Amino acid sequence: MSAQSVLFDAPGPRARRRILLGNVVGAVVVAGVAALVLLRLADRGQLDPTLWLHAVDADAWRYYYWPGFLNTVRAAALAIVGAMIFGLLFGVGRLSSLLLVRTVCGTVVEFFRAVPVLLMMVFFWLLLANGGVENSSFWGVVIALVLYNGAVVAELVRSGVHGLPGGQREAALSVGLTRGQSLRSVEVPQALVAMLPALVSQLVVVLKDSALGAIISYRELLQNARQLGAGEGNILQALAVAAVLFILINYGLSKLAERLSRSMRRTSGKTGTMAAGLDAGVGTGATAVAAGPATGVEEGPGAGTGDRDHPTRWS
Amino acid sequence: MQEYLDIVRQYDVLGAFWVNIQLAFWAAMLSLALGSVLALFRISPIGSLQWAGSAYVTVFRNMPLTIIMVFMVLGAWGQLELSLSTDFNTNFFWLAVIGLSVYHAAFVCEAIRSGVNTVPIGQAEAARSIGLSFLPAARLVILPQAFRGAIAPLGNVLIALIKNTTVAAAASVATETSSVMKTMIEFRSDYIYAIFFTFAIGYVILVTPIGLLTTSLSRSLAVSR
């Protein structure tokens, strides 16, 4: 299934010998790079066990990682809910039959997709702080994430509706629904189910971008790890722990998205995968998950990562 | 209006954008090189290289860019004494470039690999059946189609990279746009909206043509199947 099937035949005896040789050389090179890094770390005294112990002991968890993690989750959860509401409103708005509504929603979505999340965070943080809002850095993080990811979700909604077979709308119209009713009660609900995997992938983007909050002094996981490291003199170790936490959570979410899209392809067949097609590639912090296996047909400047079963088509 | 233009000149907004463009240019070059090597690893038939490539992608795709940038300054430079230039600011600039490249290389790798994945298996079978061996088949049949399939995802990575150069703020690059915007707002909060929209529009102007260009390129160069 993977790329080898295009590029390589099943290996014969000679190719197998060459692959074995390549394997040995490759393993030696990878091990060599790892050894170099470890030597450098040891040389600077970074492998000292006390440094690592202080980065993972109970106090570090209780006072730094856990509260930071909770703040990260709080911001990300609020942001993904807000982004869904924003995305639904503007995604449906882009499908409106009124030219004015369509243009306004389109402009808003394209604007927020093009502006870096960090710029929005800094702006809303300082704006709210000037207005005397408490927790201005928290709201700065949340609002910026809602606007950017909401714009991405709006594109997901739009492409999800476009990906539905035309017969869905025709059927709705023929039983007497108006275009708006057809959108609301027939097309968008189906598109929402179909875009579930893409939404979960978007959650990975939200979690990663929430770490930008460290720059505007929101006390999330990265910021707390940095403070732990500054206090204990083990910044490298503290950052490593934070990085591992992020990787584990995001890896789990990516796997979940893969599973969802696989089961969806089974149940809803072609409709589901096509509707979930747009991969929110233009992600900031993000580039979204540019290689989820379920990404297929795409529309506009989303990413087009087609897999073998559903090669990308540009019509 | 005149006063606002003076502020824009005083804080050298254009210069700030130029720093981000330079960051994006060098990071694009480096990440394209590194990402291509990783993609080669992942599509090679050699198990250990495949493993190394996918481990790299898994790690860096799931890690926030901000951690990498903080690591470049506080870890690689602060603790491991990795120095790329004797000049303070130049040093931070290149540390930021490396951080950006390391992160985006994972996405470049996936973009190229997805390009290879758009080539149907029948193309390879046809190439073999007319007697092409591995290298000619790859050079003449598979890779040309793969590159054309990879244009759109690579364009998306480039757009994300340009926007992500603002995260260089976390690597102490003080002359790039997000840091300059913060300073401007702190000193001239009476112009906060104008300042934000100046920078925001700047990015819209930078990013939109690239999106349009790669979309139209990927359409016109698409292999119709």
Contacts between the chains, C-beta under 8 A, distances in Angstrom:
chain1	res1	chain2	res2	distance
A	3	B	42	7.1
A	3	B	43	4.1
A	3	B	113	6.4
A	3	B	116	4.9
A	3	B	117	6.3
A	4	B	43	7.0
A	4	B	45	5.7
A	5	B	121	5.6
A	5	B	124	7.4
A	6	B	116	6.4
A	6	B	117	7.9
A	6	B	119	5.3
A	6	B	120	8.0
A	6	B	121	5.8
A	6	B	123	7.1
A	6	B	124	4.6
A	6	B	142	5.8
A	7	B	43	5.8
A	7	B	45	7.8
A	7	B	116	7.2
A	7	B	124	6.9
A	7	B	134	7.6
A	7	B	138	6.1
A	7	B	142	6.3
A	8	B	45	4.9
A	8	B	134	7.2
A	9	B	128	6.7
A	9	B	134	7.8
A	11	B	45	6.6
A	15	B	45	7.5
A	19	B	45	5.5
A	19	B	46	5.7
A	19	B	47	7.5
A	22	B	44	7.4
A	22	B	45	7.9
A	22	B	46	3.9
A	22	B	48	7.7
A	22	B	49	7.0
A	23	B	46	5.5
A	23	B	47	5.5
A	23	B	48	4.8
A	23	B	49	8.0
A	24	B	48	8.0
A	26	B	46	5.5
A	26	B	47	8.0
A	26	B	48	3.8
A	26	B	49	4.4
A	26	B	52	6.8
A	27	B	48	4.4
A	30	B	48	6.4
A	30	B	52	4.9
A	40	B	80	6.1
A	41	B	80	7.3
A	44	B	79	6.1
A	44	B	80	5.5
A	44	B	81	7.0
A	46	B	79	6.3
A	46	B	80	7.3
A	110	B	204	7.8
A	110	B	208	7.6
A	111	B	200	7.2
A	111	B	204	6.4
A	114	B	163	7.7
A	114	B	200	8.0
A	114	B	203	5.7
A	114	B	204	4.5
A	114	B	207	4.6
A	114	B	208	6.2
A	115	B	163	7.7
A	115	B	200	4.5
A	115	B	203	5.3
A	115	B	204	6.9
A	116	B	163	4.1
A	116	B	164	7.2
A	116	B	166	4.4
A	116	B	177	7.9
A	116	B	178	7.1
A	116	B	203	5.9
A	117	B	163	7.5
A	118	B	166	4.4
A	118	B	167	6.0
A	118	B	169	6.8
A	118	B	178	4.9
A	119	B	166	6.1
A	119	B	177	7.0
A	119	B	178	5.6
A	119	B	181	6.3
A	119	B	196	7.2
A	119	B	199	5.6
A	119	B	200	6.3
A	119	B	203	7.1
A	120	B	200	7.9
A	122	B	178	5.7
A	122	B	181	6.1
A	122	B	182	5.1
A	122	B	185	7.4
A	123	B	181	7.4
A	123	B	185	7.3
A	123	B	192	7.4
A	123	B	196	4.3
A	126	B	182	7.1
A	126	B	185	4.8
A	126	B	186	7.0
A	126	B	189	7.1
A	126	B	192	6.7
A	127	B	192	6.0
A	130	B	189	5.4
A	130	B	192	7.0
A	204	B	62	7.0
A	207	B	64	7.8
A	208	B	62	7.7
A	208	B	63	7.5
A	208	B	64	4.3
A	208	B	65	7.2
A	209	B	64	7.3
A	210	B	64	7.8
A	211	B	64	3.5
A	211	B	65	7.8
A	211	B	66	4.2
A	211	B	67	6.2
A	212	B	64	7.6
A	212	B	66	5.4
A	212	B	167	6.8
A	212	B	170	8.0
A	214	B	66	5.8
A	214	B	70	7.1
A	214	B	170	7.0
A	215	B	66	6.8
A	215	B	167	7.6
A	215	B	169	5.6
A	215	B	170	5.3
A	215	B	178	7.7
A	222	B	64	6.7
A	222	B	66	5.9
A	222	B	67	5.7
A	222	B	70	6.8
A	226	B	70	6.4
A	226	B	74	7.2
A	229	B	74	7.2
A	235	B	74	4.9
A	235	B	75	6.3
A	235	B	78	6.9
A	235	B	79	6.5
A	236	B	71	7.7
A	236	B	74	7.9
A	236	B	75	4.7
A	236	B	79	5.1
A	236	B	80	7.7
A	239	B	67	6.2
A	239	B	70	6.5
A	239	B	71	5.3
A	239	B	74	7.2
A	239	B	75	6.0
A	242	B	67	6.3
A	243	B	63	5.3
A	243	B	67	5.1
A	243	B	71	7.8
A	246	B	62	6.6
A	246	B	63	5.6
A	246	B	64	5.7
A	246	B	67	6.8
A	247	B	58	7.5
A	247	B	59	6.0
A	247	B	62	4.5
A	247	B	63	5.5
A	250	B	61	7.9
A	250	B	62	3.7
A	250	B	63	7.7
A	251	B	58	6.4
A	251	B	62	5.1
A	254	B	61	8.0
A	254	B	62	6.9
A	281	B	152	8.0
A	281	B	153	6.2
A	281	B	156	3.7
A	281	B	157	7.8
A	281	B	160	7.7
A	282	B	156	5.1
A	282	B	159	5.3
A	282	B	160	6.4
A	282	B	211	7.1
A	283	B	156	8.0
A	283	B	160	5.8
A	284	B	160	5.9
A	284	B	163	4.8
A	284	B	164	6.2
A	285	B	64	6.7
A	285	B	65	5.6
A	285	B	66	7.8
A	285	B	160	7.8
A	285	B	164	6.4
A	285	B	167	7.4
A	286	B	160	6.0
A	287	B	104	7.5
A	287	B	107	4.4
A	287	B	156	6.3
A	287	B	157	5.6
A	287	B	160	4.3
A	289	B	61	7.3
A	290	B	107	5.4
A	290	B	110	4.6
A	290	B	111	6.0
A	290	B	114	7.0
A	290	B	153	5.9
A	290	B	156	7.2
A	290	B	157	7.2
A	291	B	57	7.9
A	291	B	110	4.0
A	291	B	113	6.8
A	291	B	114	5.9
A	295	B	114	7.9
A	298	B	152	7.6
A	300	B	215	6.8
A	301	B	152	7.6
A	301	B	155	7.3
A	301	B	156	7.0
A	301	B	159	7.8
A	301	B	211	4.3
A	301	B	212	7.7
A	301	B	214	7.1
A	301	B	215	4.9
A	302	B	156	7.4
A	303	B	111	7.6
A	303	B	114	7.9
A	303	B	152	6.5
A	303	B	153	4.6
A	303	B	156	4.6
A	304	B	114	7.6
A	304	B	118	8.0
A	304	B	149	7.5
A	304	B	152	4.4
A	304	B	153	6.0
A	304	B	218	7.0
A	305	B	110	7.3
A	305	B	111	7.5
A	305	B	114	3.6
A	305	B	117	7.3
A	305	B	153	5.7
A	306	B	114	7.0
A	306	B	117	6.7
A	306	B	118	5.1
A	306	B	149	7.5
A	307	B	114	7.9
A	307	B	117	5.5
A	308	B	117	6.2
A	308	B	120	7.3
A	308	B	121	7.0
A	311	B	117	8.0
A	311	B	118	5.1
A	311	B	120	6.4
A	311	B	225	6.4
A	312	B	118	5.3
A	312	B	149	6.4
A	312	B	152	7.7
A	313	B	225	7.3
A	314	B	218	6.4
A	314	B	219	4.9
A	314	B	222	4.1
